[in-house]
């Protein structure tokens, strides 16, 4: 459990210090704006990318929303989206691995 907590804290620190551009879009009138390219929204995917657990439905939904952001994440060495476990996660969620 301590290892998972350490990985989660590390991921949050890296995500907060990242220079990945964030795109915001307004969604249906008065709803709160959603940061489409916000890597923190992919925290539910952390167990799948770090220890190889099957991705949760929430993880898959968030990956589909951020599908257009994956090239930015691949280009950033702070993220491990190109790792073998990440590729398996994308495949399980039926999100194609981007060709950047």
C-alpha positions as CSV (number, residue, x, y, z in Angstrom):
1,X,0.0,0.0,0.0
2,X,2.9,2.4,0.8
3,X,4.3,1.9,-2.7
4,X,1.0,2.7,-4.4
5,X,0.7,5.8,-2.3
6,X,4.2,6.9,-3.1
7,X,3.5,6.4,-6.9
8,X,0.3,8.4,-6.6
9,X,2.0,11.3,-4.8
10,X,4.8,11.3,-7.3
11,X,2.4,11.3,-10.2
12,X,0.5,14.3,-8.7
13,X,3.7,16.2,-8.2
14,X,4.9,15.6,-11.7
15,X,1.5,16.5,-13.1
16,X,1.3,19.7,-11.2
17,X,4.8,20.8,-12.3
18,X,4.3,19.8,-16.0
19,X,4.2,22.2,-18.8
20,X,1.6,20.3,-20.8
21,X,-0.8,22.8,-22.4
22,X,-4.3,22.7,-21.0
23,X,-7.3,23.2,-23.2
24,X,-10.6,24.3,-21.7
25,X,-14.0,24.1,-23.3
26,X,-17.4,25.3,-22.1
27,X,-19.9,22.5,-21.9
28,X,-23.6,23.3,-22.2
29,X,-24.2,26.7,-20.9
30,X,-23.7,27.2,-17.2
31,X,-21.8,24.0,-16.6
32,X,-18.3,24.2,-15.2
33,X,-15.5,24.3,-17.7
34,X,-13.6,21.0,-18.1
35,X,-9.9,20.9,-18.6
36,X,-9.6,18.4,-21.4
37,X,-5.8,18.0,-21.3
38,X,-5.4,17.8,-17.6
39,X,-3.3,14.7,-16.6
40,X,-4.7,14.8,-13.1
41,X,-8.0,13.7,-14.5
42,X,-6.3,10.4,-15.5
43,X,-5.5,9.5,-11.8
44,X,-8.1,6.7,-12.0
45,X,-5.7,5.1,-14.6
46,X,-2.7,5.1,-12.3
47,X,-3.1,1.5,-11.0
48,X,-3.4,0.3,-14.6
49,X,-0.2,2.1,-15.8
50,X,1.9,1.4,-12.7
51,X,1.1,-2.1,-11.6
52,X,-0.8,-3.4,-14.5
53,X,-4.3,-3.8,-13.0
54,X,-7.2,-3.8,-15.5
55,X,-8.4,-0.2,-16.1
56,X,-11.7,0.8,-14.4
57,X,-14.6,2.1,-16.4
58,X,-13.9,5.6,-15.0
59,X,-10.3,5.3,-16.3
60,X,-11.6,4.3,-19.8
61,X,-14.1,7.1,-19.9
62,X,-11.5,9.7,-19.0
63,X,-9.1,8.3,-21.6
64,X,-11.7,8.6,-24.3
65,X,-12.3,12.3,-23.3
66,X,-8.6,13.0,-23.4
67,X,-7.8,11.0,-26.5
68,X,-6.8,14.1,-28.3
69,X,-4.3,14.9,-25.6
70,X,-2.3,11.6,-25.7
71,X,0.3,12.9,-28.2
72,X,1.1,15.8,-25.8
73,X,1.5,13.2,-23.0
74,X,3.7,11.0,-25.1
75,X,6.0,13.9,-26.0
76,X,6.4,14.8,-22.3
77,X,9.0,12.5,-20.7
78,X,7.3,13.1,-17.2
79,X,4.5,10.7,-18.3
80,X,4.8,7.0,-19.0
81,X,2.0,6.8,-21.6
82,X,4.3,4.9,-24.0
83,X,5.1,2.2,-21.4
84,X,4.0,-1.4,-22.2
85,X,1.4,-1.3,-19.4
86,X,0.0,1.9,-20.7
87,X,-0.4,0.4,-24.2
88,X,-2.2,-2.6,-22.7
89,X,-4.5,-0.1,-20.8
90,X,-5.3,1.8,-24.0
91,X,-6.1,-1.4,-25.8
92,X,-8.3,-2.6,-23.0
93,X,-10.2,0.7,-23.1
94,X,-10.5,0.5,-26.9
95,X,-8.6,3.8,-27.3
96,X,-6.1,3.6,-30.2
97,X,-2.5,4.3,-29.5
98,X,-1.9,7.7,-31.2
99,X,0.5,8.0,-34.1
100,X,2.2,11.4,-33.4
